[in-house]
Amino acid sequence: MKLNVKTISGGTYAIDVNETDKISDIKKIIQEKVALDPAQQRLVYSGKILADDKTVAEHKLTGGMTIQLILQLKGGL
């Protein structure tokens, strides 16, 4: 199935995924498209951050949906 990934800059990429793919796998696919380390990526759908260890099916994502790509900000002193 295809998911759309909307980036911070407003661009949108279509990626092919399977229901059994984990979110961490999707981040690797995104890395190939936008050259952003998976550790810096956060994927959000419907206001919720998608957990790396869960699958597409577990998050109830279906073909044609758009997920947001945001950056993981490092904080602290």
Gaussian input, Z-matrix of N, CA and C with variables (Angstrom, degrees):
# hf/3-21g

backbone

0 1
 N
 C     1     B1
 C     2     B2     1     A1
 N     3     B3     2     A2     1     D1
 C     4     B4     3     A3     2     D2
 C     5     B5     4     A4     3     D3
 N     6     B6     5     A5     4     D4
 C     7     B7     6     A6     5     D5
 C     8     B8     7     A7     6     D6
 N     9     B9     8     A8     7     D7
 C    10    B10     9     A9     8     D8
 C    11    B11    10    A10     9     D9
 N    12    B12    11    A11    10    D10
 C    13    B13    12    A12    11    D11
 C    14    B14    13    A13    12    D12
 N    15    B15    14    A14    13    D13
 C    16    B16    15    A15    14    D14
 C    17    B17    16    A16    15    D15
 N    18    B18    17    A17    16    D16
 C    19    B19    18    A18    17    D17
 C    20    B20    19    A19    18    D18
 N    21    B21    20    A20    19    D19
 C    22    B22    21    A21    20    D20
 C    23    B23    22    A22    21    D21
 N    24    B24    23    A23    22    D22
 C    25    B25    24    A24    23    D23
 C    26    B26    25    A25    24    D24
 N    27    B27    26    A26    25    D25
 C    28    B28    27    A27    26    D26
 C    29    B29    28    A28    27    D27
 N    30    B30    29    A29    28    D28
 C    31    B31    30    A30    29    D29
 C    32    B32    31    A31    30    D30
 N    33    B33    32    A32    31    D31
 C    34    B34    33    A33    32    D32
 C    35    B35    34    A34    33    D33
 N    36    B36    35    A35    34    D34
 C    37    B37    36    A36    35    D35
 C    38    B38    37    A37    36    D36
 N    39    B39    38    A38    37    D37
 C    40    B40    39    A39    38    D38
 C    41    B41    40    A40    39    D39
 N    42    B42    41    A41    40    D40
 C    43    B43    42    A42    41    D41
 C    44    B44    43    A43    42    D42
 N    45    B45    44    A44    43    D43
 C    46    B46    45    A45    44    D44
 C    47    B47    46    A46    45    D45
 N    48    B48    47    A47    46    D46
 C    49    B49    48    A48    47    D47
 C    50    B50    49    A49    48    D48
 N    51    B51    50    A50    49    D49
 C    52    B52    51    A51    50    D50
 C    53    B53    52    A52    51    D51
 N    54    B54    53    A53    52    D52
 C    55    B55    54    A54    53    D53
 C    56    B56    55    A55    54    D54
 N    57    B57    56    A56    55    D55
 C    58    B58    57    A57    56    D56
 C    59    B59    58    A58    57    D57
 N    60    B60    59    A59    58    D58
 C    61    B61    60    A60    59    D59
 C    62    B62    61    A61    60    D60
 N    63    B63    62    A62    61    D61
 C    64    B64    63    A63    62    D62
 C    65    B65    64    A64    63    D63
 N    66    B66    65    A65    64    D64
 C    67    B67    66    A66    65    D65
 C    68    B68    67    A67    66    D66
 N    69    B69    68    A68    67    D67
 C    70    B70    69    A69    68    D68
 C    71    B71    70    A70    69    D69
 N    72    B72    71    A71    70    D70
 C    73    B73    72    A72    71    D71
 C    74    B74    73    A73    72    D72
 N    75    B75    74    A74    73    D73
 C    76    B76    75    A75    74    D74
 C    77    B77    76    A76    75    D75
 N    78    B78    77    A77    76    D76
 C    79    B79    78    A78    77    D77
 C    80    B80    79    A79    78    D78
 N    81    B81    80    A80    79    D79
 C    82    B82    81    A81    80    D80
 C    83    B83    82    A82    81    D81
 N    84    B84    83    A83    82    D82
 C    85    B85    84    A84    83    D83
 C    86    B86    85    A85    84    D84
 N    87    B87    86    A86    85    D85
 C    88    B88    87    A87    86    D86
 C    89    B89    88    A88    87    D87
 N    90    B90    89    A89    88    D88
 C    91    B91    90    A90    89    D89
 C    92    B92    91    A91    90    D90
 N    93    B93    92    A92    91    D91
 C    94    B94    93    A93    92    D92
 C    95    B95    94    A94    93    D93
 N    96    B96    95    A95    94    D94
 C    97    B97    96    A96    95    D95
 C    98    B98    97    A97    96    D96
 N    99    B99    98    A98    97    D97
 C   100   B100    99    A99    98    D98
 C   101   B101   100   A100    99    D99
 N   102   B102   101   A101   100   D100
 C   103   B103   102   A102   101   D101
 C   104   B104   103   A103   102   D102
 N   105   B105   104   A104   103   D103
 C   106   B106   105   A105   104   D104
 C   107   B107   106   A106   105   D105
 N   108   B108   107   A107   106   D106
 C   109   B109   108   A108   107   D107
 C   110   B110   109   A109   108   D108
 N   111   B111   110   A110   109   D109
 C   112   B112   111   A111   110   D110
 C   113   B113   112   A112   111   D111
 N   114   B114   113   A113   112   D112
 C   115   B115   114   A114   113   D113
 C   116   B116   115   A115   114   D114
 N   117   B117   116   A116   115   D115
 C   118   B118   117   A117   116   D116
 C   119   B119   118   A118   117   D117
 N   120   B120   119   A119   118   D118
 C   121   B121   120   A120   119   D119
 C   122   B122   121   A121   120   D120
 N   123   B123   122   A122   121   D121
 C   124   B124   123   A123   122   D122
 C   125   B125   124   A124   123   D123
 N   126   B126   125   A125   124   D124
 C   127   B127   126   A126   125   D125
 C   128   B128   127   A127   126   D126
 N   129   B129   128   A128   127   D127
 C   130   B130   129   A129   128   D128
 C   131   B131   130   A130   129   D129
 N   132   B132   131   A131   130   D130
 C   133   B133   132   A132   131   D131
 C   134   B134   133   A133   132   D132
 N   135   B135   134   A134   133   D133
 C   136   B136   135   A135   134   D134
 C   137   B137   136   A136   135   D135
 N   138   B138   137   A137   136   D136
 C   139   B139   138   A138   137   D137
 C   140   B140   139   A139   138   D138
 N   141   B141   140   A140   139   D139
 C   142   B142   141   A141   140   D140
 C   143   B143   142   A142   141   D141
 N   144   B144   143   A143   142   D142
 C   145   B145   144   A144   143   D143
 C   146   B146   145   A145   144   D144
 N   147   B147   146   A146   145   D145
 C   148   B148   147   A147   146   D146
 C   149   B149   148   A148   147   D147
 N   150   B150   149   A149   148   D148
 C   151   B151   150   A150   149   D149
 C   152   B152   151   A151   150   D150
 N   153   B153   152   A152   151   D151
 C   154   B154   153   A153   152   D152
 C   155   B155   154   A154   153   D153
 N   156   B156   155   A155   154   D154
 C   157   B157   156   A156   155   D155
 C   158   B158   157   A157   156   D156
 N   159   B159   158   A158   157   D157
 C   160   B160   159   A159   158   D158
 C   161   B161   160   A160   159   D159
 N   162   B162   161   A161   160   D160
 C   163   B163   162   A162   161   D161
 C   164   B164   163   A163   162   D162
 N   165   B165   164   A164   163   D163
 C   166   B166   165   A165   164   D164
 C   167   B167   166   A166   165   D165
 N   168   B168   167   A167   166   D166
 C   169   B169   168   A168   167   D167
 C   170   B170   169   A169   168   D168
 N   171   B171   170   A170   169   D169
 C   172   B172   171   A171   170   D170
 C   173   B173   172   A172   171   D171
 N   174   B174   173   A173   172   D172
 C   175   B175   174   A174   173   D173
 C   176   B176   175   A175   174   D174
 N   177   B177   176   A176   175   D175
 C   178   B178   177   A177   176   D176
 C   179   B179   178   A178   177   D177
 N   180   B180   179   A179   178   D178
 C   181   B181   180   A180   179   D179
 C   182   B182   181   A181   180   D180
 N   183   B183   182   A182   181   D181
 C   184   B184   183   A183   182   D182
 C   185   B185   184   A184   183   D183
 N   186   B186   185   A185   184   D184
 C   187   B187   186   A186   185   D185
 C   188   B188   187   A187   186   D186
 N   189   B189   188   A188   187   D187
 C   190   B190   189   A189   188   D188
 C   191   B191   190   A190   189   D189
 N   192   B192   191   A191   190   D190
 C   193   B193   192   A192   191   D191
 C   194   B194   193   A193   192   D192
 N   195   B195   194   A194   193   D193
 C   196   B196   195   A195   194   D194
 C   197   B197   196   A196   195   D195
 N   198   B198   197   A197   196   D196
 C   199   B199   198   A198   197   D197
 C   200   B200   199   A199   198   D198
 N   201   B201   200   A200   199   D199
 C   202   B202   201   A201   200   D200
 C   203   B203   202   A202   201   D201
 N   204   B204   203   A203   202   D202
 C   205   B205   204   A204   203   D203
 C   206   B206   205   A205   204   D204
 N   207   B207   206   A206   205   D205
 C   208   B208   207   A207   206   D206
 C   209   B209   208   A208   207   D207
 N   210   B210   209   A209   208   D208
 C   211   B211   210   A210   209   D209
 C   212   B212   211   A211   210   D210
 N   213   B213   212   A212   211   D211
 C   214   B214   213   A213   212   D212
 C   215   B215   214   A214   213   D213
 N   216   B216   215   A215   214   D214
 C   217   B217   216   A216   215   D215
 C   218   B218   217   A217   216   D216
 N   219   B219   218   A218   217   D217
 C   220   B220   219   A219   218   D218
 C   221   B221   220   A220   219   D219
 N   222   B222   221   A221   220   D220
 C   223   B223   222   A222   221   D221
 C   224   B224   223   A223   222   D222
 N   225   B225   224   A224   223   D223
 C   226   B226   225   A225   224   D224
 C   227   B227   226   A226   225   D225
 N   228   B228   227   A227   226   D226
 C   229   B229   228   A228   227   D227
 C   230   B230   229   A229   228   D228

   B1=1.4368
   B2=1.5143
   B3=1.2992
   B4=1.4620
   B5=1.5160
   B6=1.3323
   B7=1.4606
   B8=1.5172
   B9=1.3036
   B10=1.4558
   B11=1.5170
   B12=1.3246
   B13=1.4654
   B14=1.5197
   B15=1.3322
   B16=1.4558
   B17=1.5154
   B18=1.3322
   B19=1.4558
   B20=1.5301
   B21=1.3047
   B22=1.4593
   B23=1.5192
   B24=1.3203
   B25=1.4627
   B26=1.5310
   B27=1.3271
   B28=1.4603
   B29=1.5101
   B30=1.3269
   B31=1.4592
   B32=1.5179
   B33=1.3148
   B34=1.4624
   B35=1.5241
   B36=1.3257
   B37=1.4589
   B38=1.5235
   B39=1.3219
   B40=1.4631
   B41=1.5297
   B42=1.3274
   B43=1.4631
   B44=1.5232
   B45=1.3232
   B46=1.4605
   B47=1.5167
   B48=1.3369
   B49=1.4585
   B50=1.5224
   B51=1.3246
   B52=1.4640
   B53=1.5146
   B54=1.3116
   B55=1.4660
   B56=1.5221
   B57=1.3261
   B58=1.4648
   B59=1.5308
   B60=1.3288
   B61=1.4646
   B62=1.5217
   B63=1.3277
   B64=1.4537
   B65=1.5304
   B66=1.2972
   B67=1.4615
   B68=1.5293
   B69=1.3243
   B70=1.4701
   B71=1.5295
   B72=1.3380
   B73=1.4695
   B74=1.5297
   B75=1.3119
   B76=1.4629
   B77=1.5273
   B78=1.3179
   B79=1.4642
   B80=1.5315
   B81=1.3245
   B82=1.4684
   B83=1.5255
   B84=1.3240
   B85=1.4659
   B86=1.5287
   B87=1.3236
   B88=1.4667
   B89=1.5261
   B90=1.3279
   B91=1.4643
   B92=1.5294
   B93=1.3216
   B94=1.4604
   B95=1.5262
   B96=1.3159
   B97=1.4678
   B98=1.5230
   B99=1.3440
   B100=1.4648
   B101=1.5271
   B102=1.3225
   B103=1.4747
   B104=1.5248
   B105=1.3328
   B106=1.4586
   B107=1.5210
   B108=1.3252
   B109=1.4569
   B110=1.5333
   B111=1.3444
   B112=1.4635
   B113=1.5307
   B114=1.3225
   B115=1.4679
   B116=1.5326
   B117=1.3283
   B118=1.4570
   B119=1.5272
   B120=1.3257
   B121=1.4565
   B122=1.5221
   B123=1.3089
   B124=1.4549
   B125=1.5184
   B126=1.3159
   B127=1.4588
   B128=1.5228
   B129=1.3193
   B130=1.4577
   B131=1.5230
   B132=1.3328
   B133=1.4576
   B134=1.5210
   B135=1.2960
   B136=1.4594
   B137=1.5298
   B138=1.3444
   B139=1.4512
   B140=1.5177
   B141=1.3260
   B142=1.4652
   B143=1.5241
   B144=1.3358
   B145=1.4624
   B146=1.5230
   B147=1.3206
   B148=1.4610
   B149=1.5265
   B150=1.3273
   B151=1.4620
   B152=1.5227
   B153=1.3306
   B154=1.4623
   B155=1.5201
   B156=1.3302
   B157=1.4590
   B158=1.5377
   B159=1.3168
   B160=1.4711
   B161=1.5176
   B162=1.3331
   B163=1.4604
   B164=1.5230
   B165=1.3068
   B166=1.4618
   B167=1.5290
   B168=1.3306
   B169=1.4698
   B170=1.5257
   B171=1.3283
   B172=1.4629
   B173=1.5295
   B174=1.3223
   B175=1.4638
   B176=1.5293
   B177=1.3438
   B178=1.4704
   B179=1.5222
   B180=1.3382
   B181=1.4598
   B182=1.5238
   B183=1.3153
   B184=1.4563
   B185=1.5226
   B186=1.3063
   B187=1.4555
   B188=1.5159
   B189=1.3228
   B190=1.4477
   B191=1.5195
   B192=1.3276
   B193=1.4689
   B194=1.5232
   B195=1.3324
   B196=1.4636
   B197=1.5190
   B198=1.3396
   B199=1.4563
   B200=1.5300
   B201=1.3182
   B202=1.4574
   B203=1.5216
   B204=1.3054
   B205=1.4598
   B206=1.5234
   B207=1.3390
   B208=1.4562
   B209=1.5170
   B210=1.3128
   B211=1.4616
   B212=1.5119
   B213=1.3213
   B214=1.4643
   B215=1.5144
   B216=1.3049
   B217=1.4541
   B218=1.5144
   B219=1.3100
   B220=1.4550
   B221=1.5233
   B222=1.3240
   B223=1.4538
   B224=1.5053
   B225=1.2857
   B226=1.4516
   B227=1.5067
   B228=1.2964
   B229=1.4667
   B230=1.4912
   A1=108.72
   A2=116.17
   A3=121.16
   A4=110.01
   A5=114.53
   A6=121.87
   A7=107.37
   A8=116.69
   A9=121.89
   A10=108.24
   A11=115.25
   A12=121.08
   A13=107.11
   A14=115.55
   A15=120.64
   A16=108.81
   A17=116.11
   A18=121.51
   A19=110.94
   A20=115.11
   A21=121.75
   A22=110.96
   A23=116.56
   A24=120.59
   A25=112.51
   A26=116.55
   A27=120.03
   A28=114.47
   A29=117.47
   A30=120.60
   A31=111.01
   A32=115.60
   A33=120.62
   A34=109.01
   A35=115.48
   A36=122.40
   A37=108.93
   A38=116.20
   A39=121.06
   A40=107.10
   A41=115.89
   A42=120.19
   A43=109.57
   A44=115.25
   A45=121.20
   A46=108.97
   A47=116.37
   A48=121.65
   A49=109.50
   A50=115.15
   A51=122.24
   A52=108.69
   A53=116.60
   A54=120.90
   A55=112.10
   A56=116.13
   A57=120.95
   A58=113.15
   A59=117.81
   A60=121.13
   A61=110.13
   A62=115.57
   A63=120.06
   A64=108.92
   A65=116.34
   A66=121.34
   A67=109.89
   A68=117.59
   A69=120.55
   A70=111.07
   A71=117.69
   A72=121.32
   A73=110.82
   A74=115.77
   A75=120.52
   A76=110.27
   A77=116.31
   A78=119.82
   A79=111.39
   A80=117.12
   A81=120.68
   A82=110.47
   A83=116.86
   A84=121.33
   A85=109.46
   A86=116.16
   A87=120.79
   A88=110.55
   A89=116.69
   A90=120.53
   A91=110.95
   A92=117.22
   A93=121.00
   A94=111.44
   A95=117.51
   A96=121.55
   A97=112.97
   A98=116.99
   A99=119.63
   A100=114.10
   A101=118.26
   A102=123.31
   A103=111.84
   A104=115.71
   A105=121.46
   A106=107.95
   A107=115.53
   A108=121.87
   A109=110.66
   A110=118.09
   A111=120.84
   A112=114.00
   A113=117.82
   A114=121.06
   A115=111.65
   A116=117.34
   A117=121.74
   A118=112.53
   A119=117.08
   A120=121.20
   A121=111.77
   A122=115.54
   A123=122.33
   A124=105.76
   A125=115.60
   A126=121.03
   A127=108.57
   A128=115.49
   A129=121.46
   A130=109.24
   A131=114.72
   A132=120.15
   A133=107.84
   A134=115.80
   A135=122.18
   A136=111.72
   A137=115.44
   A138=120.95
   A139=115.87
   A140=117.50
   A141=120.81
   A142=110.23
   A143=115.52
   A144=120.55
   A145=108.48
   A146=116.09
   A147=121.44
   A148=109.45
   A149=116.83
   A150=122.53
   A151=111.10
   A152=115.90
   A153=122.02
   A154=113.40
   A155=117.66
   A156=120.82
   A157=113.37
   A158=117.11
   A159=120.20
   A160=110.10
   A161=115.27
   A162=121.02
   A163=111.38
   A164=114.37
   A165=121.93
   A166=109.26
   A167=117.01
   A168=121.54
   A169=111.67
   A170=117.02
   A171=120.28
   A172=112.18
   A173=116.05
   A174=120.65
   A175=111.78
   A176=116.29
   A177=123.05
   A178=112.53
   A179=115.15
   A180=120.51
   A181=108.70
   A182=116.39
   A183=120.93
   A184=109.42
   A185=116.30
   A186=122.41
   A187=112.57
   A188=115.45
   A189=121.64
   A190=114.79
   A191=117.12
   A192=119.98
   A193=109.87
   A194=114.84
   A195=121.02
   A196=109.20
   A197=115.06
   A198=120.74
   A199=108.12
   A200=115.86
   A201=121.90
   A202=110.30
   A203=116.51
   A204=122.66
   A205=107.40
   A206=116.16
   A207=120.70
   A208=108.53
   A209=115.83
   A210=120.49
   A211=110.30
   A212=115.18
   A213=122.15
   A214=107.13
   A215=117.05
   A216=120.46
   A217=109.45
   A218=115.85
   A219=120.73
   A220=107.74
   A221=114.27
   A222=119.02
   A223=111.72
   A224=115.49
   A225=120.29
   A226=112.07
   A227=114.12
   A228=119.58
   A229=111.52
   D1=161.77
   D2=178.96
   D3=-107.52
   D4=134.99
   D5=170.80
   D6=-116.18
   D7=148.68
   D8=174.88
   D9=-100.41
   D10=136.89
   D11=178.45
   D12=-118.25
   D13=118.62
   D14=178.65
   D15=-98.00
   D16=126.62
   D17=-176.61
   D18=-91.43
   D19=170.36
   D20=179.57
   D21=-61.28
   D22=-36.07
   D23=-178.45
   D24=-76.57
   D25=-3.27
   D26=177.52
   D27=97.88
   D28=-6.30
   D29=177.12
   D30=-73.54
   D31=155.48
   D32=178.48
   D33=-128.56
   D34=134.34
   D35=178.41
   D36=-120.82
   D37=138.73
   D38=173.28
   D39=-96.21
   D40=130.91
   D41=178.13
   D42=-126.61
   D43=147.95
   D44=177.11
   D45=-91.71
   D46=128.15
   D47=178.77
   D48=-137.23
   D49=162.66
   D50=173.55
   D51=-110.88
   D52=158.19
   D53=178.94
   D54=-60.39
   D55=-27.13
   D56=-177.13
   D57=-88.37
   D58=-5.63
   D59=178.10
   D60=-68.21
   D61=136.80
   D62=175.09
   D63=-82.93
   D64=158.82
   D65=178.72
   D66=-60.28
   D67=-34.35
   D68=176.95
   D69=-61.98
   D70=-33.73
   D71=176.29
   D72=-68.24
   D73=-38.97
   D74=179.28
   D75=-64.45
   D76=-37.88
   D77=178.22
   D78=-62.40
   D79=-34.11
   D80=177.45
   D81=-67.72
   D82=-38.35
   D83=176.81
   D84=-63.60
   D85=-43.63
   D86=179.32
   D87=-63.55
   D88=-37.74
   D89=179.09
   D90=-57.18
   D91=-37.95
   D92=179.28
   D93=-65.92
   D94=-30.36
   D95=-177.23
   D96=-85.84
   D97=-39.94
   D98=-172.95
   D99=-118.82
   D100=4.35
   D101=177.28
   D102=53.34
   D103=47.71
   D104=178.03
   D105=-122.40
   D106=122.98
   D107=-178.58
   D108=-53.71
   D109=132.55
   D110=179.29
   D111=-54.71
   D112=-30.42
   D113=179.37
   D114=-66.00
   D115=-22.20
   D116=179.58
   D117=-94.03
   D118=-5.89
   D119=-176.86
   D120=-92.20
   D121=141.68
   D122=167.67
   D123=-130.27
   D124=129.39
   D125=178.85
   D126=-105.39
   D127=132.95
   D128=-174.95
   D129=-127.17
   D130=136.86
   D131=172.00
   D132=-136.41
   D133=129.64
   D134=177.88
   D135=54.88
   D136=39.86
   D137=176.65
   D138=78.93
   D139=3.25
   D140=-178.59
   D141=-117.63
   D142=137.26
   D143=176.09
   D144=-73.68
   D145=131.35
   D146=-179.79
   D147=-81.45
   D148=128.15
   D149=-177.57
   D150=-74.28
   D151=132.49
   D152=-177.44
   D153=-57.70
   D154=-34.23
   D155=-173.41
   D156=-87.84
   D157=1.30
   D158=178.92
   D159=-103.04
   D160=156.57
   D161=-178.22
   D162=-89.51
   D163=169.57
   D164=174.77
   D165=-56.46
   D166=-44.99
   D167=-179.45
   D168=-63.85
   D169=-40.32
   D170=-179.82
   D171=-64.12
   D172=-30.50
   D173=176.80
   D174=-87.38
   D175=-0.95
   D176=178.56
   D177=59.60
   D178=38.65
   D179=175.35
   D180=-85.79
   D181=138.90
   D182=178.74
   D183=-127.32
   D184=164.33
   D185=-178.04
   D186=-53.81
   D187=138.40
   D188=177.59
   D189=91.40
   D190=-11.79
   D191=179.04
   D192=-69.50
   D193=154.72
   D194=176.88
   D195=-113.82
   D196=126.20
   D197=175.14
   D198=-109.68
   D199=151.34
   D200=-178.94
   D201=-96.07
   D202=137.46
   D203=173.84
   D204=-102.57
   D205=119.90
   D206=175.35
   D207=-123.81
   D208=163.93
   D209=-179.66
   D210=-91.75
   D211=142.15
   D212=172.93
   D213=-79.05
   D214=116.80
   D215=179.13
   D216=-88.44
   D217=136.33
   D218=177.84
   D219=-93.51
   D220=129.62
   D221=-178.87
   D222=-119.59
   D223=-174.33
   D224=178.42
   D225=112.84
   D226=175.21
   D227=-179.38
   D228=-102.05

